[in-house]
Amino acid sequence: MRKLLLLCVTGIVIAASAVSLAATRVPSSTALWQKIQALQKANTLMLESKAYQPGSRSVDAYTIDLANQAGNAAIRKTGSIEKVRRYPNGALVVKENFSEQRKLTGVTAMLKLFGYDRADRDWVMAAYSPAGKVVAYGRVPSCIACHAMVARQDFVFAPPPEQLLSISIWKAFFRNQHISPAYVRLLRSHPQAVVK
């Protein structure tokens, strides 16, 4: 009986150690911000993106999408963001958001960590102020709910005008924010690109 209890206790300790190991793989919000800053400094654009492409809201009238080597390798291998079914462990994708005056208003990021959150494709979600202050980090329900619309392509949207969200979807997520007039024009001229 004592051996069985010891095995059970050992099993619990082993399970706790495995959870602890998984948790140590998740970088702190500060460490992830440093990785983001390295991508910004290198200006490593995500394939299929361009600098100052149209954003959807007035707070992000323009955006720049960045990706690390692992993220871009997955896109290159499949030939398109829309064809990627699973990004590799360590893939990092970043969206810089800019005002109409091209002033940075915020930064969002997704870091792929296998085993982190299997139900939601193993992405660590993050949002930062322009100075790097954490706005949201980890399993962020609103980020997950929106990105789940493109679950087939592993939660990563292709940049406009390749994929667009309807005004009603944007309003559901950002009730008090105005849609950019440029984005409305994209919706009118590319109705086939609206994600359903």
N, C-alpha and C positions, 0 to 999 in steps of 0.2 A: 504494500500500500504506500509506504514511504517512497519507494522508487517511482511509482506511478505519479505521485504528487510532484516529485522532483522533476520528472520528465515534463509534466504539465507546466511547472514553473519555468523550466528551461525553455519549453516551447513558447511561452509568453515572452520570455526575455529575448529569444531569437526573433520573434515577430516584432517586438518593440525595436530591436536593433535594425531590422529591415526597414521599418517605418522611419527611423532616425536617419538611416543612410539615404533614403529617398528624399527626405526633407533637406539634407545637406546639399543635394544637387540643385535645389532651387536657389538662385542667387538672391541676395537682398535687393531691395528696390534701388539702393545706391549702386550696387555692382552692376545691375542691369542698365542703369542710367549711364554708367561709364562706358558700357558696350555701345549704347546708342550714340554717345558723343563721339566715339571712335568712327562709327559709320558716318556721322554728320561731317566730321573732319575730313574723311576720305571721300565724301560725296558719292557714296556707293549706291547709285540708283538701282532700284529694282527693275529687272528686265521688263519691258513693255511699258514702263513709266517714263515720264519726262518731267523736267523741272517746271514747277508752277503750272501744273495741270489744273483744270477746273475742280473746285471743291463743291460741296453740296449746300452749305449754309453760309450765312454772312460772316460767321466767325471763322470759317475755313474756306473763304472764297477761292483760295489756291491751296494746293497740296503738293508735297514732294514725297514719293514713296522710296524708301531705301530698303535694301536687303543685304544680309551678309553673304559670304561665299556659299554657304550651305543652302540658303534660300534661293539664290540665283542659280545654283547648280541644278536644283530640282526643276526650276522653270525651263532652263536650257535643255535638260534631258527629255522633257515631255514636249517641248516646243511651245508651251503656252501656260499661263497661270490657270486658265480654265481647264487644262488637262491634268494638272497635278492632283493626284489622289491622296498623297501623304508626303508631307515635308519631312526631311530627315531630322533626327535628334540634333538640337543645337541651332536649327534654323531660326533666324531673327528677321522679322519684317517690321518696318517702322513707317509711320505716317507723320510727317511734319505738317502742321496746319498753319496757314497764313491768312491775315486779314486782306482786305482789298488793297491796302497800302503795302502789302507783302511784308508785314511785320509778323513774326512768329507768335502764334496765340496758344499753342499747345503741341504736345507730342504724344502719340499713342504707339504702342508696340505690342507684338505678340512673339513670345519665345517658345519654341517647341521643346518640351522635355518629356520624353517617353516615360510613362508611368505616373505622371503628375496628376492628370485628371482625365482618365480614359473616356468617361462619359461625354466629355466635351473636347475630344480630339487632342488632349495633352498640351494645350496652349496655356502659358502663363500670360495673362492679359495685364497691361499696364497703361496708365495715363499720367502724364506729367505736365506741370506748368512749363513755360519756356525756360525758367531758371532751374528746372529739375525737381521741383517740389512734387511729391507724390499726390495725385488726385485719386487714383484707384490702383489696386495691385492684387494680383492673384487670380482667383476665380471670381470674375466680375460678371454678375448675372446679366446686366444690360448689354455688355459687349458680347457675351456668349449668345444671347437671344438674337442679336442682329446678325452676327457672323454665321450662326447656324443656318441662315438662309442659303448659304453656299457651302453646306457641309460636304457635298460631293467633291468640291475642290479644296477640301481640308481647311475650310473657314477663311480662305483668303480671297478677297474680291479683286477682280481685274480692275485697272483704273478706268475712269471715264474716258471716252464714251463706250468702252467695251461692255461694262456692266453698270447699270444705274438702278437706284432704288426709287420707287414712286414717292411722290410728295406725301401721300398718306402714311407710308412707312416711316419716313423721316419725322413727320409730325408725331407719330406714336412714340418715338424714342426721344425727340427733342421738342416738346410741346411749346416752349416759349422762345424758340429760335426761328429766325426768318430764313427761308430758302433763298439761295443765291439766284439772281436773275439769269446768270450764265448757265446754271444747272437746269433751270426751267427750260431754257432754249435747247439744251442737250436732250431733255426728255421729249420735247416736241419733235426734234429732228432725228432721234434714234429710239423710237418706241419699241423696236424689236430687242433693244438692249436691257429693258427693264426686267429685273429679277423677279420672278413670280414665286 
